[in-house]
Amino acid sequence: MITGYATVDERRDEWRKVLDAEVGRWSAMAYDQLVTALSEHQAYEVEFDAKKYQVEVEVLEVTEKYLHVIVAVDDGSLPASVLPLSRSFFCRV
């Protein structure tokens, strides 16, 4: 048995902390700020607990009443990162 390596579930638990932080950061923005910041797909890297994570943020839907945004996080490892952990939120006008 190989030890010292995180299981997929353990890695995804780590991703969840990053996802919570990033969703909190983006969802705290006002509608106009989000529209401006997400005029293009956002993909960037963050460091959390001395590890690097990949974050992607994009608009799913724009209506007269709300903006629907998705945030996805992974650590770049295969095959786990093929299905990043994600969450969406709505920002009302």
Beta strands, then each sheet from edge to edge (+ up, - down):
strand 1: 42-48
strand 2: 51-62
strand 3: 66-74
strand 4: 85-92
sheet 1: 1+ 2- 3+ 4-
end
